[in-house]
Amino acid sequence: MSQSPPSAAGATRPEPVPVTVLTGFLGSGKTTLLNRLLRHPALADTAVLINEFGEIGLDHLLVERLDGDTVLLNAGCLCCTVRGDLVKALRDLAVRIEQGHAIRRVVVETTGLADPAPILQTLMSDPLVLYRYRLDGVVTLVDAATGSATLDAQVEAVKQVAVADRLVLTKSDLATPEQVSALWARLRALNPGAPLLNALHGDIEPEALLDCGLYDATRKHPDVRRWLDAEAWAEGHAHDHGHHHHHHDANRHDARIHSFCLTFDDPLPWDGLATWLEVLTMTRAESVLRVKGILNLEGEDRPVAIHGVQHLFHPPVKLERWPEGDDRRSRLVFILRDLDRATVEKGLRAFAESARQQAAIAGQG
Ligand SMILES: Nc1nc2c(ncn2[C@@H]2O[C@H](COP(=O)(O)OP(=O)(O)OP(=O)(O)O)[C@@H](O)[C@H]2O)c(=O)[nH]1
């Protein structure tokens, strides 16, 4: 992560194409939902990238609108070989955009077994991809009938839920109301910030899933509140979810996920924060599933947005101004595995304090 705050937002960069990552466990209904979405006018000019697990891809045969904008990324799991394929597919697509091909949006459908982190990292690390695209959001589908059992058995499924910006419950027609409400509570505990939606046979309004990033395609100014949704962590969720399981059966995977929001009343020193994030992500990359934040930095009038997945951080973005009526406190949302709130908060405060002291000494000298 850079040691100095960003100087300008965007400059001459072309309008980046939003990328939605569609994930969810095997058979959760991703292809069904995608097929419905692609029929909607809001998804005209959308390119679809499909990742397959296994030698021969079949899913692309099921995506009905198969044309030049659907690319199949097969031969392996995204965590390994496919990352290169994804970069190549996005680069090839960027060339076509340059040539005037109308592509306003990209949807990446992941294999049901995938840990979404490598895809998010790819979107945040390759320079050309970073230049041309922006991650709009992660949409995670959860099967109402089998979701609880899958979350019990598969840690990747828990990660998919934890990093989501939108959670979509599918197949509620196959589950009892009790199953649905228990799953609902469990998803809420794992990820308090993501709106919970329902889709029967893939039926959902695209608006509910798209434009959940910092920038909305139709709005000029970033909608910080919507993006960060810090309030969701504040309302009864201010503490660690590892200790918050009275309304559903604690499970060893769920208990390892800790999601919380830290707030800071005073402006933070960028040096201390950046150094601490570097230390944290270098030593605990596997534990840092996702970090999002709006920062009030010392010596900086404008808010700065940061966004990271494991050890990779998107370049920080200086926003135009604080939202109207905002209390201008720094807010940092963390979604972690096997790393608790107290450790993170203590480290951050210590690094911030040390940076302040160093600045004071430098100022005297
Ligand atoms: N009853 C019911 N079936 C659904 C619903 N949504 C999807 N399905 C069915 O569930 C099955 C799996 O759906 P897919 O869309 O292929 O799931 P997927 O997530 O793409 O599956 P993988 O690619 O194997 O990970 C299909 O037979 C769908 O018709 C729903 O809301 N209710």
The ligand as an SDF file (V2000), in Angstrom:
LIG
                    3D

 32 34  0  0  0  0  0  0  0  0999 V2000
  -37.0120  -24.8590   -7.0600 N   0  0  0  0  0  0  0  0  0  0  0  0
  -36.1250  -23.9680   -7.4550 C   0  0  0  0  0  0  0  0  0  0  0  0
  -35.1110  -24.3430   -8.2650 N   0  0  0  0  0  0  0  0  0  0  0  0
  -34.2190  -23.4020   -8.6500 C   0  0  0  0  0  0  0  0  0  0  0  0
  -34.2970  -22.0570   -8.2210 C   0  0  0  0  0  0  0  0  0  0  0  0
  -33.2440  -21.3770   -8.7490 N   0  0  0  0  0  0  0  0  0  0  0  0
  -32.5260  -22.2790   -9.4720 C   0  0  0  0  0  0  0  0  0  0  0  0
  -33.1060  -23.5160   -9.4210 N   0  0  0  0  0  0  0  0  0  0  0  0
  -32.6530  -24.7710  -10.0440 C   0  0  0  0  0  0  0  0  0  0  0  0
  -31.4680  -25.1980   -9.3900 O   0  0  0  0  0  0  0  0  0  0  0  0
  -30.6330  -25.9130  -10.2910 C   0  0  0  0  0  0  0  0  0  0  0  0
  -29.2210  -25.3390  -10.2670 C   0  0  0  0  0  0  0  0  0  0  0  0
  -29.2680  -24.0290  -10.7870 O   0  0  0  0  0  0  0  0  0  0  0  0
  -28.0520  -23.3670  -11.5810 P   0  0  0  0  0  0  0  0  0  0  0  0
  -28.5020  -22.0160  -12.0120 O   0  0  0  0  0  0  0  0  0  0  0  0
  -27.5470  -24.2900  -12.6460 O   0  0  0  0  0  0  0  0  0  0  0  0
  -26.9720  -23.2660  -10.4220 O   0  0  0  0  0  0  0  0  0  0  0  0
  -25.4420  -22.8220  -10.5100 P   0  0  0  0  0  0  0  0  0  0  0  0
  -25.1460  -22.0930   -9.2580 O   0  0  0  0  0  0  0  0  0  0  0  0
  -25.1840  -22.1050  -11.7900 O   0  0  0  0  0  0  0  0  0  0  0  0
  -24.7400  -24.2340  -10.5080 O   0  0  0  0  0  0  0  0  0  0  0  0
  -23.1720  -24.5880  -10.7090 P   0  0  0  0  0  0  0  0  0  0  0  0
  -22.7650  -23.9610  -12.0010 O   0  0  0  0  0  0  0  0  0  0  0  0
  -23.1680  -26.0780  -10.7330 O   0  0  0  0  0  0  0  0  0  0  0  0
  -22.4450  -24.0470   -9.5320 O   0  0  0  0  0  0  0  0  0  0  0  0
  -31.3140  -25.8100  -11.6580 C   0  0  0  0  0  0  0  0  0  0  0  0
  -31.9950  -26.9880  -11.8940 O   0  0  0  0  0  0  0  0  0  0  0  0
  -32.2700  -24.6440  -11.4900 C   0  0  0  0  0  0  0  0  0  0  0  0
  -33.3960  -24.7410  -12.3110 O   0  0  0  0  0  0  0  0  0  0  0  0
  -35.3860  -21.6840   -7.3470 C   0  0  0  0  0  0  0  0  0  0  0  0
  -35.5330  -20.5280   -6.9010 O   0  0  0  0  0  0  0  0  0  0  0  0
  -36.2470  -22.6790   -6.9960 N   0  0  0  0  0  0  0  0  0  0  0  0
  1  2  1  0
  2  3  2  0
  2 32  1  0
  3  4  1  0
  4  5  2  0
  4  8  1  0
  5  6  1  0
  5 30  1  0
  6  7  2  0
  7  8  1  0
  8  9  1  0
  9 10  1  0
  9 28  1  0
 10 11  1  0
 11 12  1  0
 11 26  1  0
 12 13  1  0
 13 14  1  0
 14 15  2  0
 14 16  1  0
 14 17  1  0
 17 18  1  0
 18 19  2  0
 18 20  1  0
 18 21  1  0
 21 22  1  0
 22 23  2  0
 22 24  1  0
 22 25  1  0
 26 27  1  0
 26 28  1  0
 28 29  1  0
 30 31  2  0
 30 32  1  0
M  END
$$$$
